[in-house]
Structure formats: C-alpha cells, structure tokens
Amino acid sequence: MHAFEWGKQYVTTLDTVDKEHRRLVDIAERNDEMLDVEDLLKAADEGVYLAKAAGRNCVRAAQSLGHG
C-alpha cells in the first residue's frame, strides 16, 4: 500500500473511533530522487502543511522534493 492510500485509510479509521481528538501524522514515501533522510522529512512536512491549509480530516500528498 502506498503512503497516500495508507494515510487516507488512517484518517478514516480515526474519524470513526475518536471524534473528540485530532491527530497530525506525517507520512512520506521515499522516491529515487531523495538523496537522504532530510529529503524524506521535507516531503512529509510539506504534506502536513498542505493538509493543515485544506482543513480537518484530510490527507494531502506533497510533490517530489528530490534534488535536480
């Protein structure tokens, strides 16, 4: 399962289990353009910022942040 699909499933599961608490989860999937763990963390952080801007209970995927 790709990271994006896993994230959507995770958000759906949390919404049915616990409606009072919100969680923030960074999920990133490594690609061949990423040279180190810092690139992976940047991709996860970018996805979080996109999701926060979109509102509650959502998953957003960041574009590749590899060098090049």
Secondary structure, DSSP 8 states (H G I E B T S, - for coil): --HHHHHHHHHHHHHHH-SS-----------TT--SHHHHHHHHHHHHHHHHHH-SS-----------
